[in-house]
């Protein structure tokens, strides 16, 4: 790839540009060279250093855009991908899975880096019910069959103004009173969509797609993908952007109270941040985009990881299903010992229960999960020796886990979120990719999409 520094560009001179632009028999090579000259002078500001912003910056730099800067509010990159270094290993406090690894665009990157992907198996599970304890597998299988039959009946009952809870209850009135069905739903649809059953759209809850193959995790940490993609990029950390203002043919971005000029702006901020209004646009973004920002939902999914001095659970199983009368209450517990060298369990919380825990202290949430494990395995289990708690819904730079089709929203609202505000204000993120919403690969692909749009429309 040809790279021109400023001195070389000035030596080339205006005459060269004029000649290339007006040559009637201009060759494809000259067109490519001209675009390279123009692109090398365009200044691009990307708001947000999550994987959508980083994939966009990576693609732009690889295509000749030399003046690309990412402004990231945190003191780290990755956004909702956060691998915490711990005792020579990594704990993924945010995104953990590559979904559908066979066709997933992230798999080739992971394989190139020899990350050693670990396949997870949802069938490697034991189930314990609140107040009862371990349930026989045959009983759980029977519950699963009944659960799936109910959801099959609800599959084609779709109303834009009704939630999944309303529709499922219309088919089976006692569904959400049954702790087994309740917890299966939390571990399934609530975890997958990120939303609460009372808010998930019955019309479009499953309008997204996926890739073939099972799911895998990266034992060495998801952030290694970010580290690879960010190599050589210009990233400024601890930059809190408050406004994006059009000035003439460009923009003035206010970050930490200081103006930064740009020709192009890419907004890669999470939907929760856009909903909060903490960043303003002048002039305002379109009414259609503002409407879409409000209508698409942002869910609450969190992790509480507890480390123990020894294993007291069934080490051979990857998961524990906890059937509780409280929806979203640790219905999905991951045995991290399956692929990490630690005696750790990771409890997943979803829906409104997760949002409630978000407002509580780390100690309170640690004690909440530990008390549940004591109810499952007895009071003689040891106290945890370490804990890690997430608060994605109250984190000011995420304000939620991932997006979902909320009651009243439609797939077109995702499309609207990804539309350019002309000229030269672009948007990416998982919430702009309806086909793969709520996923890392959805965010990654959205960044590539915007890079293509800039290449094809900005001159």
N, C-alpha and C positions, 0 to 999 in steps of 0.2 A: 504494500500500500504506500502511495506517495504521501509524504508529510512535508508541509511547508512551514518554516518558522516565519516570524514577522519580517525579518530582514530579507529573506528570499522572496516573500510576497511583494514587498515594496520594490525590489529590484525588477520584478516582472512588469510592474507598472500598469497604468491605466490603459495604455495602448493595447497591451495583450488582451485585456478583458474586452475592450471594444471590438477588437478583431474577432475574437472567438464568438462574441454575441451576434455579430453581423455577417459572418461568413455564410454565404448561401449554401455552400456545399459542406457544411460542418459535419464532421464525422462523429460517430458514436464515441470515439476516444476523446475528441475535443469536448464533447458534451460532458463526459464524465470528469474530465480535467477541470472544466469550468465550474461544475457543481462543487468539486473539491475546493476550488479557490473561494467560492462564495461561502460554503459551509465553514471553512476555517476561520472566517471572520464573524460568524453569528455567535452571539452570546446566549447561552441557554442556562436558565435557572430551574432546577428541579426541587420542588418542596417535598421533603420526606425521603429518608434513607432506608425505607423498607425494600422488599425485594422488587416491587414494581418500579420504584424510582431508580434502583440500582440497575435493573435489567434494561431500563430505558437509557440510562446514561452509558452503560456498557455498549449497547447497540449503536448509539449515536457516535461515541468515540471511535468505534470500529469502522464507522462509515465516513470518517473524516471530520467530524465536529470536534474541534480541539478546545473550544472554550465552553465546557460544560461543567457546572458546579452544582453539587447537591447540598442543600441546607437541611440539616437534621437537628431536631430539637433536643434529642437525648445526647448522652455522652458516649453513645455507641451506635452502630448501624444495625440494621436488621428489622427494626420495628417489632412486630409481633412474632418474629423469629428471634428467640433469645436463648442461646446455649450458655449456661453458667458453668464456668470452669470449676471443677471440684475434684480434688485428690487425683489429678492426672487424667481425669475423664471429663464428661460434660453432661449436664442435666438440662434437657429442653423444657424450659418453663412456658414456652408458647407452642408454636407449631411443632409437630413431632413426626407426622406421617407423610410419606410420598404415596398418594392414593393412585391405584392402578399403575403399578410400576412398569408394566410391559411397554406401554405407549406414552407414558408420562414424559414430557420434555425435560424434566429435571433428572430423570434416571441416567441419561448419557453423561451429564455433568458429574453426577455422583460416581458413576463407574469409572470415568476418566481419572477421578481423584482417588480411586481405590478406597472408597469409604467403608466398604464392607456392610452392605445393607442387610438388615435382619427382618425376615418376614414375620408378621404377626398373624395370629390365628384366633378368630373370634370364637371358635369352637373349643379352644383350650381354656375352659372356664369352670368354675364351681359357683354355686348359688347358695346364699344364706339369707334367710328372712328374719326381719326384725321381730324379736321376741320368741323365735322358734329355733333358729340356728340352721345348720346345714340341711339342705333339701335333697332328696334322692334325685339322681339324674333323670329317672323315668318320669317323675312328677314334673320336673322342670320342662322336659320335652313335651309333655301334655299341655302345659301352660303355653309354651311357645306356639304349638299348633293352634290352640284356641285364639291366641293373640293375633297370629297371622291371618286367621280366618276373619276376624273382626276387621282388621285393617284392609283385607281384600274387599270386603263389603263396602268399606268407606272410600275405596280407591276412586270410584267413579261418581261419588257424591261431592260435587264441587260448586261452591258459591263464593264469588269474589268478596262478599260482605260477611262471610262466616269463617270462624277459626276451625282448625283441625279438632280442637276439643269439642266444639259445638256439634260438628258433624259426627264424630265418633260416638259421642253421647247419644245422639239421635238414633244410632244403630244399636248401641249397648249402653243403657243408662248407668250401669254399675261399673263401667270400665275404669274410670278414674278413682273409684272407691276401692278397687282391688289393688293391694300393694304390689303384687307381682306384675300385673299389666301396667300399672303406673310407672314402676321402675324400669320395665322393659322399654316403655315409651321414652322415658328420660334418657336411657342409655342409647336409644336408637335415634328417633327423629329429632329430639331436642338437642342431642349432642351433634348430630350431623348438620342440622340447620343453624344451630346456635340460638334459636328463638325459644320462647315459652309456648306451650300448647295453646294458651289463650290468645296468642298473637299470630301464630303461624297460619298463613293463608291456606284454606282448604282447596282453593282453585289452583294455586301455583306452587305448592310446597315442594313438588318434585320436578319442577320445570328445567332444572339444570341437568348436566350430563356428567360423563366420567370416562375413564380409560380402562382398558382391559388389564387383567392381572390382579393380584391381591395387593394388600397394603404392606409397606415396609417402613421401618424406622432407621435412623442413622445413629448407631450407638456412640459414635465419636462426636456427634453434635450437628444439628442442622445448620448452624452458623458457618460451618466450613464451606458450604455452598456460597454463602454471602461473601466470605473472605476471598474466594476464588473470583467471583464476579466483580468485586470492587477493586481488584488489583489495578493500580494505575489511574484510578479515578480521583477527581478533585472533590473531596468531601469536607465540609465544614461542620463540625459538631457544636452542640450547645447553641444552636441558632433557632430562636423562637420567632417564627414569622407571624406578624399581626395583620398585614394587609398587602394586597396586590393592586397596584394602581396603574392604569394606562396613562402614558405620557407620550404624546406624539405618536410615532410608529412603534414605540417600544413600551417598556414597563419600568416601574419603580417599585421594587419589593422592599418592604420595611421589615427588617430582621434585627431583633434586639434594639429597636429604636433607631437603627441606622439604615439609610437608603442604599439599595443595590440596584444598579441599572441592568436591564436585560432586553434582548430582542425577542426572546421566546420564554414562556413560562410553562412548566409542566407541574400540575398539582397532583402529587402522589400521596396526599394526606388521607388517613383513614376516614371512612364515612362518619364515624362517631365524632371526629373533630370537626368535620364540615357541619354536622348537625348542631354542634354547640355554638356556632357563630363566633368562635374565638379568632377566626381569620375573616377579614372583610375583603370584598372585591369592589373596586371603583373603576368604571361603572359597575353596577350590580350584575351578577350573572343572570341568565334568562329565567323567566318565571317558571318555565317547564323544568329546568334543572333544579331550581329551588323546591319545586313541588316534589320532584323525585327524591331529593335529599330527605325530605320529611316523610315520604311514604314508605321507602325501603327501610326495613328494620335492622337493628344491630343487636346481636344477642349477648348474653352473659355466660361464658364458659370459663371456669377457672380450675386450677390445679393446686392441690395441697400434697406435698411430698414429705413423707416421714421416714427417717432412717432409724433402724433399730439395731441393738447390739447383736442380735441373732434372729434367724428366721423362725417364726412360729406359725406361719401359714403354709399351705400346700405349694411348695416350691416348683412343682412340676407343671402347674397351670399358669398361663399368662395373665388371666383375668379373674376377678371376683365380681360377681353380680350381687349387689346388696338390695334386697327388696324391702322398701320402707313405705310407710304410709304418707311420707312427705315427698312430693315430687321433686326430682332433681337432687336429692340428698345422697350423694356418693353412690349412685346406682351403678357406677362403673369405676372399678378400682384396678389399676394396672400393677402387675407384679414386675417392677423394674429389675428385679434380680434375674429375670429371664434373659436380659441382654446387657446388664451393667454389673460391675463387680461390687455392688452395694446391697445391703439388706434393706431395701426400700420398697414402699408401697406409694403409689400416686393415686389419690382420690380425685375424681372428676365431679364437679358440680355444674348444674345446668339451670336454665330458666330463672324464675323469680327467686328461688332459693339461693342460687349462685349470686344474684344481684344483692341479696340481703347480706350474705357473707362478705361481699366486697366492702361493705361499710364497717366491718368489724376488724379488730386487730389481728395481727398474725398469731399472737398467742391464743386468742379466743378461737380462731379457726383451727389451729393445731390441736387444741384440747377437744374441739368438736369431733374431729376425725378420730382422734385417739379413743375417745369415749365410745364411738361406734365400733371400733375394732375390739374394744374390751367387751362390748355386748355380744360380739360375734365369737370371740375366742377366749373369753373369760378374764377376770380381773387380775390374773396372775401374769399376764403378758408384761414385758418390760416397758419402761417409759422410753419414748423416742430420744435418741441422742442428738438428733438434728432435724430441722424442718425448713421447708421452703414453701412460701405461700404467694400466689399471684393475685393481683387485683386489676384485671384488665378493664373492667367497667369504670373504675375510678381513676385509672392512670390517665392524666390529662393529655397524653400524646397518643392515646388509642381510643379511650372512652367506649370500649366494647371489644368483643372478641372478633366476630365476623358477621357479615350481612346475611339477611334472609328475606324471603318474600313474606311480608307482613300483610295482614288483612287490609284490603283496600289498595294494595300495590299490584302492579302488573309487570310482566317481563319487559315491556317497553320502557319502564322507568329505569331499569338497568342500562338499557341502550342510551337513554337520555343522560344518565350520569357520565357516560363515556364520550359524549359528543364534545367536539371542540367549540369553544366560545371565540368566534373569529374576531380579529385575526390573532392567531398564534398563542392562544391560551388553551392548553391541552389538559386532559384528565385521565389518570390511570389508577389502578388499584383493583383488588378483588371485587369490589362493589361496582365496577364498571364492566365486569365480565359475567353476564348472566349465565352462560353455558357452564362456567366453572367457578361460580361464586363461592366465597367462603373457603377457598383453598389457596395454597401457596402457588401451585401451578397456574391458577387463574390470575393471580396477581402478576406473576412472572410474564405470562403471555400478554397481559394488558400493557405492560411496559414496552414489549416488543412492538405491539400494535401502534402505540403512540410514536415510537421511533420511526416506524414506516410512514405514518401520517406526516410527520415533520419532514422527512426526506422527500415525500411526494408533493407536498403543498407549500412549503416555505421556500421562497426564492429571494 
